[in-house]
Each structure stands twice: as structure tokens, then as C-alpha cells.
Amino acid sequence: MAMAQDATGQPPVAAGGAVPANGASGVQTGSDVGAVAQERGSTGIQDVIVTAQRRSESSQKAAIAISVVSGAGITGAGITQPERLNQLVPALTIANVGPSATSFIRGVGNFSVSVTSDPAVAFNYDGVYIGRLTATSTLFFDLDRVEVLKGPQGTLYGRNATAGAINVLPTQPKIGQLGGYGTVSYGNYNAFAAEGAVNIPIGENGAVRISGVVDRRDGFYSDGTSDDKSEGLRIQAKANLTPAITARVAFDYSHLGGVGSGISYLNTYACSAATPTTPGATPHCVVTPTNIPRSDGNLSPASQAFETSRNSAIAGRKYDPFPSLYQNSSFYGSNADVEWDTGKGVLTVIPAVRFDQVVNRNAGGGFPIANNQKDIQYSVETRFAGKVSLFDYTLGFFYYNENAKLQAGTVASATSENFQDPTRVNTDSYAPFLRLTAHLTDRLRLVGGVRYTHDHKEFYAHGITIAETCNAGFTCPTAILPPTITSYQALPFAIPGQSPSAVVPSRVPGPTPNTTIARTDIFFNNQLTNRKVTYRGALEFDLTPTSLLYGSVETGFRSGGFNNAVGLETYQPETLTAFTIGSKNRFFDNRVQLNVEGFYWKYNNEQIAHAAVDALNRPGSYTQNIGRSEIKGVEAEGRVLVTKTTELNADVQYLDAKAKSFTYTTLGYPYTNCAVSPSNQAPLFGVVPFFNVNCAGLPAYNSPKWSLNLGGSQTVPVGDYKLVFGADTAYKTSRYTYFDYATEQLQRASWTTNGQVSFGPADGRWSIQGFVRNIENHRLLAAPVAFGGVLSAFTTPPRTFGGRVSAKF
């Protein structure tokens, strides 16, 4: 997985050590260290250098749970968006949910993509925490490496995270070098991609690197949805200002266009305590398949006919909640990295600012949503790393501020629409932290870390529901069906003034005969302050110069947040404590690598987001604290350099992740395999009952019992040229993929296999490659969302294939 690039001539890394930075202090830093390889003999497996612990060290000597994919591996695998990392990192699951992505590591994650919640898996780009995952899709070009950290990040990273972190590190300018690369590919679905970079020296002590990417692809669904129309640009400048001070500034821009993600309609369901079970389906539910192929999106003729049949009661007219889908989102960012070697230690300062504007109409969870969202985030991280006697230390402070504003419209039914006009979320967070490493002997190290986090959030929202009703005794064949727009002020008819309360609507006559327009207003003005101390303790021991044994305990938390929902206004922080023991080893003159890790996680006050209705029957995606889980397992990763030209690798994970307590209350009998009982809560409007749901004992989401990744490459010399054959496959046992635990949300065991062959000169100056991804052509369940009696799903891409031409200079 940690695929090697060309060697750089840096010295080998000894067990437990790290490559020192230039400068008098010898303190380990990471601003100019990438996923480069150091030779360990002419035929051994090469090292990959990482900075996951805020210092440069071999991934084999990092006493943490980490998987690394180099920039060469990213390009070779054709990864342009984060969800493709699933095929390279068994512990990781990333799924697109509309215009955003959700992430899980070892069953810990969240389905929420809302501005009101924080991700469980922190995404860090170029050392900068990215608060909104919508802004991560177009950053995968000209990369040095991607680091996936498994487990809570509670002492060294910007924002706390319970599940782990994904660190995306771009290739930095190379001082004194003129060079670059370019690659162009074309494949089925009319997929065209072009990526390149140029590195320009500026005098003897500086350089500028300019890189960019353009992706164009038709939709994976027959109706043209789930397409790709994106581009990105990155400009960096780096200079050694003095022998002790190095500075780098960077700017990036990306854009998402096209239609955007579509959904597949899987089935309808109707559930009640008295309903007979459809054989093989979710208990107490009559489940009826739509028989619409997964290759059809929600705009296909079959899907539109399905929508019409569902809503035929509206005077026999077609109800089309998805008149069109689109996205037109832009993301800007600028950051700097200044390092000053004081002689006593290295001072690092990383200021950053990011601007996002997300504009789209998307399929949501089976109901259409129109968004216009603007985010501004500021952050600065300051660290001082030094050495005193036996101790290496890192002392730091992190500050983060985010202001998000959202206008949105959600079509709740054929005759009503909910608006957020607007919603504002302000986050202010700061955290001092300290990490100490005591070198007790040449082979034994004791590590301790602590961090105090203070999060303050403010939430302001104005929720508006506009409903058109037909007066008693009439059919209203010309009633206006609501369009999917972001603001109620753009509705094509007169609306009443503000309602007197959240339960007493204001009304005016409708725009068509015998109709009434009703308006209900709800206001939210809430604040939350969360404070938490998290820590890490670890012991590291070098068994041999090429074998490392380690054990650790560490904690992390994810801050609480808000819902635009009556009765579910706020939710509390979640916490995770992880116990880990592992060993990293090289054998047989570095021809064999074997890493083994055992882990036990205690996950408390778990936050889960899901499609639901609030106490006023308003639909949305709401987050609740539902209980606790216990997660344990073993992961083993091996690589064998059979010959100089043959390499095999395998990664296997066994995961036992179960909910110890998991309870919530829902309106109406739920679509679930969990235990259900009547609630004592009074029925809504005196008619619709509430039920208690208990999912204790069921496995965590996206947590297959077994995950297996196998791969290999064979190089065949052909004179001054070479042929390289490569193949990899990923196997996962069955796993529940969404909140409801319905039988139809269970993804069965699956294989996903890729292959490629390339030809080019032995020096790698250029290459021609053919590739095929997902040979099985499976469209697997990524996020099957149940809402309003319909199960719809976002699915993984089908089989893709094509060719690529690459060159470097």
C-alpha cells in the first residue's frame, strides 16, 4: 500500500529514528519531507517517509496505526476523488451522499454532511483542517502521499476526531529543480482527465510549483446523473529565506459542475406492528421492489414513471420532484508554512483561510434539496519542537473559526416545502497541546501527550414550511406543485405573513381555485460550549534494527452540535478510547514486510445522523446520541519482494464492532431489523404514534467482519523498456450500510477487482497504460436511505476502463 517512489539519496531511517531536518538543532520536522523512498540494499523494500506525528519518519518506524498511499499509487490507481481510497485501505469506507462524502474507519463515522455537525474522520489538506467535506472532492492531484490514521486524533491534530484522520499532502516545490509531469487519460463513459505540474526554480533558494487537473465524464447512471465536471488549480512558492528560515505559501482553487450525484430507487415499504412480513424482507414491513435497474438514476423514464405512480392521487397529474439536478460549487484556499530553526528547536506556524460556496440541487435522501451555502474558515496552528536531555517535545496551539450560512429548500411532499432561510452556524475553537517522547534507552521510548479543547458554537435558523392544501370537498386538479428552490420568496404565488407560532399557521387563499396556502415559521437560537481534555500514552521498543513493538492508549472526542428540528434541537459530544498493540517488521534483507496490529475501542455517546421527521413532522437529516459501541479486531499487512521484478502484498482485517446500547424514539412504525416497542410519548396530532427502537447487539455500520486486500505487480524488462502488469482486489463480507438496519440496506459480501498494464522506458520518462476498474461491474450499496416509504440508494461506480499516457521531465 505504501507504494514507493524514486529514491532520493536521504540516509536510511533506523528503527525508531527519523530523518533529521537540516539545521543546528537536529529537531525532526516535516515540511519538506514526502513519500520518498530510501534504499535498504539494492533489492529491498523501500521506505516511505510520513509526517503523521508532526515529524518525518519512516512509516515502518511510526508507532501508530497508519496506512499510506504515495502520489504514484494515487495516480496509478486513477484516484481523483476520496471514495476511491476504499479500494486501497481496508479499514476505510468513504461514500458519496449527494454532493458530499461521508467517512467511516473501522465502523466509526457519521452520515451527516450538514453544516451543523463535525466529521468523525478529520480531513486535513496540506496540514490544514477542512471543516466541510464538500470541499475535498477535487484535491486529489499532484500529491506526494495520502496518510490514513486509524483511531482517535486527540493530541496532535487541529480538530479532535473520534474515528481517525485523512491527511492529503500535495507535492511541494523542489528548490533548485526544473521539472514537471503530465498525464492524460480517456475511457468509457466518455471520461477525459488531464493532470500536470511544472516546478520552476527561482534563484538558488526558491521555487514555484504550478499544478492543475481537469476531469470530464458522462454520468454513471443512464439518465446522466453522477457525472464529473470538475477542475482544480494549485500554486505554491517556497524559499529558504535564511539558512534557518524556510517559508512556503500556497493557493488552491477547485470547481464542481455538471449534474451531480443521482440515486437509484430500490423498493417501497409499508410498516406497522400488525403488517405481515414480506418473505425475506425487513420484519413487520411489506416491501415491494421497484424493479428499476441500479443503472437507472432518478431522472430516468422508469424512475419518473415510478414517481408518477406514487403520487397519482394528485388529480392524476405527474409529480416530478426532480425537475433537474445541478451543481455549481467553488472552493478557494490559501495557507502558509513557516519554519524557523532557532538552534534550540524548530518553530512552525501554519495560518490558513478557506472560502466555499456550495450551490446545487441534489437528490438528497430520496427527496429533492436545493442548497446555497457559504463557508469561511480561518485557522492557525503554531508548534515548537525541541529536545531537552532525554526528551523530545512538541508544544503547540491551534485556533479555528468557521462561519457557515445556508439557504435551502426541501420538497417534503407533493404539496409542501420546507425552507431554511437562512441557517447560520458559527464555530470558535482553540486547543493547546503537548507531546513528550522520553528516550529511556537507545531502544526504549515512552510517549505522552495531552490536549485541552474548547469549542463554542452558535446556531441561528429560521425554518419555514409552505403547504398548499385543497379545501374540503374539492379535488383541486390545477393545484401548483412546489418547485425545488432555495428561498420561499421565489415561490410563484402569494404567501401569507409570518405565522403566530410553530404550530399555528397563517393562511391565505391559494393561487388556484379551492386551495389554501399555509405558512408555519420556526426560529432557533442556540449555543453550545464543549470542553474536553484528551490524551495519549504509548510505549515503543526496538526489538531489532528492523522490528518495532508498540502499545498505546489514546482518546478523542467529537463536539456536539445542532439540528434544525423541534424536539431534537441539540446533541452532545461523543468520545472514543482506543487501546492498541502492534509490531512492524522487515525480514530477509528487507524483502519481507509484516505488520500486525490489535485494537480495542470503546465508543461512547455515539452520534448518528439519519433521515427522519421532527416533532412537527418536518423531514430532514437529524443527528442524535444513540448509545455506545465496542470495537475490537486485528489487522495484518504484508509485502513480499519475491524478486527484483515481482512484488506481492496483502492486507487483512478482522473486525468485531457491535452496538452495546443503541436506543432512540421515532414517529410511526420504523423500517428496521431492531427491536421495536410502543412509546409512552403522546401521539403526534393525537393520531401518529411514537415507537421506541433498540438496536443493541447489531454490528456497527460499514464494518464488515472480514476485509481483505490482495495485490501484485510484475515487471518484464524488454531491452531498454519495461512492461509492468498489476492487479489488485478487495473483498468485504456483508455489512449494514445505513442507519435503519433494514434487510434491504445490507450489502452482501463483495469483491472489487482492478487491473492494469503499462509500457515505457526503464527510466520512467514516459509510459502508456491500459486499465480496468471494478472488473465485476458491481454497483454496490454506498448509502441506501429510507424515507417516506421509499428506499433509494447512492451506489458505487460501475466497471470503467480506458488508457493513460504520462510523461515527466
Sequence and secondary structure as in RCSB ss.txt:
>XXXX:A:sequence
MAMAQDATGQPPVAAGGAVPANGASGVQTGSDVGAVAQERGSTGIQDVIVTAQRRSESSQKAAIAISVVSGAGIT
GAGITQPERLNQLVPALTIANVGPSATSFIRGVGNFSVSVTSDPAVAFNYDGVYIGRLTATSTLFFDLDRVEVLK
GPQGTLYGRNATAGAINVLPTQPKIGQLGGYGTVSYGNYNAFAAEGAVNIPIGENGAVRISGVVDRRDGFYSDGT
SDDKSEGLRIQAKANLTPAITARVAFDYSHLGGVGSGISYLNTYACSAATPTTPGATPHCVVTPTNIPRSDGNLS
PASQAFETSRNSAIAGRKYDPFPSLYQNSSFYGSNADVEWDTGKGVLTVIPAVRFDQVVNRNAGGGFPIANNQKD
IQYSVETRFAGKVSLFDYTLGFFYYNENAKLQAGTVASATSENFQDPTRVNTDSYAPFLRLTAHLTDRLRLVGGV
RYTHDHKEFYAHGITIAETCNAGFTCPTAILPPTITSYQALPFAIPGQSPSAVVPSRVPGPTPNTTIARTDIFFN
NQLTNRKVTYRGALEFDLTPTSLLYGSVETGFRSGGFNNAVGLETYQPETLTAFTIGSKNRFFDNRVQLNVEGFY
WKYNNEQIAHAAVDALNRPGSYTQNIGRSEIKGVEAEGRVLVTKTTELNADVQYLDAKAKSFTYTTLGYPYTNCA
VSPSNQAPLFGVVPFFNVNCAGLPAYNSPKWSLNLGGSQTVPVGDYKLVFGADTAYKTSRYTYFDYATEQLQRAS
WTTNGQVSFGPADGRWSIQGFVRNIENHRLLAAPVAFGGVLSAFTTPPRTFGGRVSAKF
>XXXX:A:secstr
      B       TT     SSSS     TT  S B  SSTTS    EE TTSS EEGGG  S EEEEEHHHHH
HTT  SGGGGGGT TTEEEEEETTEEEEEETTEE    STTS  SEEEEETTEEES GGGGTT  SSEEEEEEEE
S B SSSSS BSSEEEEEEE    TT  EEEEEEEEETTTEEEEEEEEEEEETTTEEEEEEEEEEEE  SSTTS 
S EEEEEEEEEEEEE SSSEEEEEEEEEEEEESS    EEEEEEEE TT    TTS TTEEEEE    TT  TTS
HHHHHHHHHHTTTTTT    S S  EE EEEEEEEEEEEEE SSEEEEEEEEEEEEEEEEEE TTSS EEEEEEE
EEEEEEEEEEEEETTEEEEEEEEEEEEEEEEEEEEEEETTEEEEEEEEEEEEEEEEEEEEEEEE SSSEEEEEEE
EEEEEEEEEEEEEEEEEEEE TT   TT       S GGG SS      SSSSS EEEE SSTTEEEEEEEEEEE
EEEEEEEEEEEEEEEEEEETTEEEEEEEEEEEE  EE SSTT  EE  EEEEEEEEEEEEEETTTTEEEEEEEEE
EEEEEEEEEEEEE TT  EEEEEEEEEEEEEEEEEEEEEEEEETTEEEEEEEEEEEEEEEEEEEEEESS SSSSE
EEE SS  BTTTB EEEEE TTSB TT  SEEEEEEEEEEEEETTEEEEEEEEEEEE  EE STT  GGGEE  E
EEEEEEEEEEETT SEEEEEEEE TT    EEEEEEETTEEEEEE    EEEEEEEEE 
